[in-house]
């Protein structure tokens, strides 16, 4: 499912127009990004947790040249589903 298909399904389920569902989706994504940029995490009960994790600097291998390269430390977004959401799938 791509973004447009998701927005259509969301609009149908919430009884929104596709335009309104698209606006809501974009606002949600922007809000999550803004909160994560501040270094905070978002916990949504029954769904999951968005947070920023720090990835340490490490050494990797270029698959084309087989040479070792240094990979700088960075921050990466992370999402972990909550147990109740995982339970819906089993």
C-alpha positions, -999 to 999 in steps of 0.1 A, spaced: 0 0 0 14 34 -9 6 68 6 -23 76 -18 -39 42 -12 -35 46 26 -51 81 25 -80 67 5 -85 39 30 -82 63 59 -107 87 43 -132 58 38 -128 46 74 -130 80 90 -157 93 67 -134 122 55 -128 135 20 -95 123 5 -83 159 6 -91 162 43 -75 128 50 -44 139 31 -42 172 51 -46 152 83 -19 127 73 6 154 63 -1 173 96 5 142 116 38 134 98 50 170 102 41 170 139 59 138 145 90 151 127 89 184 147 87 166 180 115 142 171 137 171 160 134 185 195 147 152 209 114 143 225 96 110 221 59 104 214 40 76 231 6 67 218 -12 42 240 -24 12 221 -3 20 191 34 26 198 63 49 205 83 72 181 117 82 193 152 92 181 180 68 187 217 75 185 237 53 163 274 51 172 302 57 148 314 24 133 335 9 106 318 -6 75 329 -21 42 322 -7 8 306 -37 -10 320 -26 -44 356 -20 -34 358 -41 -3 376 -12 14 369 -3 50 351 30 55 343 50 86 306 56 92 299 87 113 277 87 143 241 98 136 206 100 149 179 78 134 141 79 139 127 47 154 92 33 159 82 5 182 47 -10 181 29 -14 214 19 -48 227 -18 -42 223 -12 -33 186 10 -64 181 -18 -85 196 -42 -74 169 -21 -92 143 -19 -126 161 
